[in-house]
Amino acid sequence: MSQPQLDSVRSMYDERSEQYDENKVHVRQARDYLDWAQVKEGESVLDLACGTGLVALGAKDVVGPSGYVVGVDISEGMLNVARRKAEAAGVEVLFTNHDISDLSGLEILPKGSIGFDVITCAAALILLDDPLQAVRNWSTLLRPGGRVVTDVQTKDANLVMNIFAAIAPGVGETVPWHAHRWQSQAALEQLMVDAGLTVQTVFETGTYATTHYDRAAAPDLFDQAVGKSMFKNFGREPMREKAKALFVDKFTHLAGPTGAIDEECRYWIVVATSPL
């Protein structure tokens, strides 16, 4: 990722770190990741964009003392939470600060190993400027036959993010995510194929959460959003009022004649393996 992109993502997640685990979707998805990856006792796991360690610490519970787990994240705030949790649980997981799009130079492989058994990356692919190059980079740390598991939200799974992405050009702003790339399961599957991996399965999850939005609540929804780190740039003066008007207009268009939107939080998941 470019330095401005890295700085934006780092700041966003540093600010969210202490409250991140309060989101039950994050907790539930992390638990599901262990099933999707079919993590087993004694395996080595590299968890990219590990955040507060939800997947990494869950993986350590499964792989046990004979297994090996590394978590990598750009946010020191998130990593500090993960390290505290590991210490409290009395388990050993290596948490390190690094850009997950380029892992070159990191000495993280298990001793005597040519690669990890499993690489996971939950809820972060959408942030990468060049996801193909990133996945190719990840695969160099995967043993032959090793597994990669990653995801993107379905295209309608996050109404607020989609609206801010749509109105950003109108106020001369940018967003640190690339939802436009991920409009179908097929795009996620093709990414793995282009990276030289073999897709084992690609699927859509069930609904993790449902949120009902009414047109009348759109102005308040904007105000709440720009109070959070992810959208705070849209709350800056003098763009705030224009951004708010664009937000409400876009919401109204999406809501249509019913004046309401029901958002379902779902994910597209891919599991792929490296060549034997």
C-alpha positions as CSV (number, residue, x, y, z in Angstrom):
1,M,0.0,0.0,0.0
2,S,1.1,3.6,-0.5
3,Q,2.2,5.5,2.5
4,P,-0.9,7.8,2.6
5,Q,-3.1,4.6,2.4
6,L,-1.0,2.9,5.2
7,D,-1.3,6.0,7.4
8,S,-5.0,6.2,6.9
9,V,-5.6,2.6,7.6
10,R,-3.3,2.6,10.6
11,S,-5.0,5.7,12.1
12,M,-8.5,4.3,11.5
13,Y,-7.8,1.0,13.3
14,D,-5.7,2.5,16.1
15,E,-8.8,4.5,17.0
16,R,-11.1,1.5,16.8
17,S,-8.8,-0.9,18.7
18,E,-10.2,-0.8,22.2
19,Q,-13.8,-1.2,21.0
20,Y,-13.2,-3.6,18.1
21,D,-14.1,-6.8,19.9
22,E,-17.5,-5.2,21.0
23,N,-18.7,-5.9,17.4
24,K,-20.2,-9.4,17.6
25,V,-19.9,-9.8,13.8
26,H,-16.1,-9.7,14.1
27,V,-16.1,-12.2,16.9
28,R,-18.4,-14.6,15.1
29,Q,-16.6,-14.3,11.8
30,A,-13.3,-15.1,13.4
31,R,-14.7,-18.2,14.9
32,D,-16.0,-19.3,11.5
33,Y,-12.6,-18.7,9.9
34,L,-11.2,-21.6,11.9
35,D,-13.8,-23.9,10.4
36,W,-13.4,-22.6,6.9
37,A,-9.6,-23.0,7.1
38,Q,-9.9,-26.4,8.8
39,V,-7.2,-25.5,11.2
40,K,-5.7,-28.6,12.9
41,E,-3.6,-29.4,15.9
42,G,0.1,-28.9,15.3
43,E,-0.3,-26.7,12.2
44,S,1.3,-23.3,11.6
45,V,-1.0,-20.4,10.9
46,L,-0.2,-16.9,9.5
47,D,-3.1,-14.5,10.3
48,L,-2.8,-11.3,8.2
49,A,-4.5,-8.1,9.3
50,C,-4.8,-9.9,12.6
51,G,-6.2,-6.9,14.4
52,T,-7.0,-7.7,18.1
53,G,-6.1,-11.4,17.5
54,L,-9.5,-12.8,17.1
55,V,-8.5,-15.4,14.5
56,A,-4.9,-15.8,15.6
57,L,-5.7,-16.6,19.2
58,G,-8.6,-18.8,18.2
59,A,-6.1,-20.7,15.9
60,K,-3.6,-21.0,18.8
61,D,-6.3,-22.7,20.8
62,V,-6.7,-25.3,18.0
63,V,-3.1,-25.9,17.0
64,G,-2.0,-26.2,20.6
65,P,1.5,-26.1,22.1
66,S,3.0,-28.0,19.1
67,G,1.5,-25.5,16.6
68,Y,2.8,-22.1,15.6
69,V,0.8,-18.9,15.0
70,V,1.9,-15.5,13.8
71,G,-0.3,-12.4,13.5
72,V,0.6,-9.4,11.3
73,D,-1.1,-6.0,11.3
74,I,-0.3,-2.4,10.5
75,S,-2.1,-1.0,13.6
76,E,0.0,-0.9,16.8
77,G,-3.2,-0.2,18.7
78,M,-4.8,-3.4,17.5
79,L,-1.7,-5.4,18.1
80,N,-1.4,-4.0,21.7
81,V,-4.9,-5.4,22.4
82,A,-4.0,-8.7,20.8
83,R,-0.8,-9.0,22.9
84,R,-2.7,-8.2,26.1
85,K,-5.2,-11.0,25.3
86,A,-2.4,-13.5,24.6
87,E,-0.7,-12.7,27.8
88,A,-3.9,-13.0,29.8
89,A,-4.6,-16.4,28.2
90,G,-1.0,-17.5,28.8
91,V,-0.4,-18.5,25.1
92,E,2.5,-17.7,22.8
93,V,1.6,-16.0,19.5
94,L,4.0,-13.8,17.6
95,F,2.3,-10.5,16.8
96,T,4.3,-8.1,14.5
97,N,3.6,-4.7,12.9
98,H,4.0,-4.8,9.1
99,D,2.2,-3.9,5.9
100,I,0.4,-7.2,4.9
101,S,0.6,-6.4,1.2
102,D,4.4,-6.9,1.2
103,L,5.8,-9.4,3.7
104,S,9.3,-9.4,2.2
105,G,12.0,-9.2,4.9
106,L,9.9,-10.6,7.7
107,E,11.5,-13.6,9.5
108,I,8.3,-15.3,10.5
109,L,8.4,-18.8,9.1
110,P,8.3,-21.7,11.6
111,K,11.8,-23.1,12.2
112,G,12.8,-25.8,9.7
113,S,9.6,-25.1,7.7
114,I,9.3,-24.1,4.0
115,G,5.9,-22.4,4.6
116,F,2.8,-22.0,6.7
117,D,0.0,-24.6,6.6
118,V,-2.6,-21.9,6.7
119,I,-2.8,-18.2,5.8
120,T,-5.9,-16.2,6.8
121,C,-6.8,-12.6,6.1
122,A,-10.2,-11.6,7.5
123,A,-12.0,-8.4,6.5
124,A,-8.9,-6.7,5.0
125,L,-8.7,-7.6,1.3
126,I,-10.9,-4.6,0.5
127,L,-8.2,-2.3,1.8
128,L,-5.4,-3.4,-0.5
129,D,-4.4,-1.3,-3.4
130,D,-3.1,-4.3,-5.4
131,P,-4.7,-7.4,-4.0
132,L,-3.3,-9.6,-6.7
133,Q,0.3,-8.7,-5.9
134,A,-0.4,-9.1,-2.2
135,V,-1.8,-12.6,-2.6
136,R,1.1,-13.6,-4.8
137,N,3.4,-12.4,-2.0
138,W,1.4,-14.3,0.6
139,S,1.7,-17.5,-1.4
140,T,5.5,-17.4,-1.2
141,L,5.1,-18.1,2.5
142,L,2.7,-21.0,2.0
143,R,3.9,-24.6,1.9
144,P,2.9,-26.8,-1.1
145,G,-0.8,-27.7,-0.6
146,G,-1.2,-25.0,2.1
147,R,-4.4,-23.1,2.4
148,V,-5.4,-19.5,2.0
149,V,-8.7,-18.2,3.4
150,T,-9.9,-14.7,2.8
151,D,-13.1,-12.7,2.3
152,V,-14.9,-9.6,1.1
153,Q,-18.3,-8.3,2.1
154,T,-21.0,-8.9,-0.4
155,K,-21.6,-5.8,-2.5
156,D,-24.7,-4.6,-0.6
157,A,-23.5,-5.6,2.9
158,N,-22.4,-2.2,4.1
159,L,-24.8,0.6,3.1
160,V,-22.9,3.4,4.8
161,M,-19.5,2.5,3.3
162,N,-21.1,2.2,-0.1
163,I,-22.7,5.6,0.1
164,F,-19.5,7.3,1.3
165,A,-17.6,5.7,-1.5
166,A,-20.2,6.9,-4.0
167,I,-20.2,10.6,-2.8
168,A,-16.4,10.9,-2.2
169,P,-15.6,12.3,-5.7
170,G,-18.3,15.0,-5.2
171,V,-16.5,16.5,-2.3
172,G,-12.9,15.9,-3.5
173,E,-12.4,13.1,-0.9
174,T,-11.1,9.5,-1.2
175,V,-11.9,6.4,0.8
176,P,-9.3,3.8,2.0
177,W,-11.2,0.8,0.6
178,H,-11.9,-0.5,-2.8
179,A,-15.4,-2.0,-2.8
180,H,-15.8,-1.4,-6.6
181,R,-13.5,-4.4,-7.2
182,W,-15.7,-6.8,-5.3
183,Q,-19.1,-7.0,-7.0
184,S,-19.3,-10.8,-7.2
185,Q,-18.0,-14.0,-5.9
186,A,-16.4,-14.6,-9.3
187,A,-14.1,-11.6,-8.7
188,L,-12.8,-13.2,-5.5
189,E,-12.4,-16.6,-7.2
190,Q,-10.5,-15.0,-10.2
191,L,-8.1,-13.3,-7.8
192,M,-6.9,-16.6,-6.5
193,V,-6.7,-18.2,-9.9
194,D,-4.6,-15.2,-11.2
195,A,-2.3,-15.6,-8.2
196,G,-1.6,-19.2,-9.2
197,L,-3.6,-20.8,-6.5
198,T,-6.2,-23.6,-6.8
199,V,-9.7,-22.6,-5.6
200,Q,-11.2,-25.3,-3.3
201,T,-14.4,-23.5,-2.6
202,V,-16.0,-20.0,-2.9
203,F,-19.3,-19.3,-1.2
204,E,-21.6,-16.7,0.4
205,T,-22.1,-16.8,4.1
206,G,-25.4,-16.6,5.9
207,T,-26.5,-13.3,7.5
208,Y,-24.4,-12.1,10.4
209,A,-26.5,-9.1,11.2
210,T,-29.5,-7.2,9.7
211,T,-30.0,-3.5,10.0
212,H,-33.2,-1.6,9.0
213,Y,-32.7,2.0,7.8
214,D,-35.5,4.6,7.2
215,R,-35.1,7.6,4.9
216,A,-35.9,10.0,7.8
217,A,-32.9,8.7,9.7
218,A,-30.4,9.5,6.9
219,P,-29.2,12.9,8.3
220,D,-28.6,11.4,11.7
221,L,-26.9,8.4,10.1
222,F,-24.5,10.7,8.4
223,D,-23.8,12.6,11.7
224,Q,-23.1,9.4,13.5
225,A,-20.8,8.1,10.8
226,V,-18.6,11.2,10.6
227,G,-18.1,10.9,14.4
228,K,-16.2,7.7,13.7
229,S,-12.6,7.3,12.5
230,M,-13.5,5.6,9.3
231,F,-15.6,8.5,7.9
232,K,-14.4,11.5,9.9
233,N,-12.8,13.2,6.8
234,F,-16.4,13.8,5.5
235,G,-17.2,15.7,8.6
236,R,-14.5,18.4,8.0
237,E,-15.5,21.9,7.3
238,P,-16.2,23.3,4.8
239,M,-17.2,20.0,3.1
240,R,-19.5,18.7,5.8
241,E,-22.8,20.2,4.7
242,K,-22.3,19.3,1.0
243,A,-21.2,15.8,2.0
244,K,-24.3,15.5,4.2
245,A,-26.6,16.6,1.4
246,L,-25.0,14.2,-1.1
247,F,-25.3,11.4,1.5
248,V,-29.0,12.0,2.1
249,D,-29.6,12.2,-1.7
250,K,-27.8,8.9,-2.4
251,F,-29.7,7.2,0.5
252,T,-33.0,8.5,-0.9
253,H,-32.2,7.1,-4.3
254,L,-31.2,3.7,-3.0
255,A,-34.2,3.5,-0.7
256,G,-36.6,4.0,-3.6
257,P,-40.3,4.4,-3.2
258,T,-40.4,2.4,0.1
259,G,-38.1,4.9,1.7
260,A,-36.3,2.1,3.6
261,I,-33.4,-0.2,3.2
262,D,-32.8,-3.5,4.9
263,E,-29.1,-4.3,5.0
264,E,-27.8,-7.8,5.5
265,C,-24.2,-8.3,6.5
266,R,-22.9,-11.2,4.5
267,Y,-19.5,-12.2,3.2
268,W,-18.0,-14.0,0.1
269,I,-15.4,-16.5,1.3
270,V,-12.7,-18.2,-0.8
271,V,-10.5,-21.1,0.2
272,A,-7.6,-21.8,-2.1
273,T,-4.5,-24.0,-2.0
274,S,-0.9,-23.6,-3.3
275,P,0.3,-26.1,-5.9
276,L,1.8,-29.4,-4.6
